[in-house]
Amino acid sequence: MEYRFIPQQDLRKWWGSIRPGLEKIKGRSPENWIVEDVYTDCFNQKAMLWVLIENNRYEGFFILQPIEQELHIWAAYSVGNDEKTVKDALQFIKNMAREAGNKYLTFSSHRPGWDRRAKSYGFRPRKWMSEV
């Protein structure tokens, strides 16, 4: 699997592949962002878009945000959603975070299935929230 960073000037070329995955994420989870927020932050270099390529085929993406001492996984999507792709991409992201001197790698999700899955990937909860 190749992990390719998409710079600002190439964002528009890749957006047609990225947008459907973001819409699927939004359709399954009531996130507090809209798809246009992701484009804007990538364009303004507040977030980083990486695509997954295998055998010259697009296989997914992840979007990262550096926040203080952490690297936050804003959104991630895999066409096949297979376990090996997720684990390999997560290891790539962890290595990148470590090399950049980040103390934490974070993500958040409203989807209950991620409680169990996140733990198996080495994540632990650090914050609980209640709407008022």
Summary of the structure (lengths in Angstrom):
residues: 132
radius of gyration: 14.5
end to end distance: 43.6
largest distance: 48.5
contacts: 313
relative contact order: 0.14
helix: 42%
strand: 27%
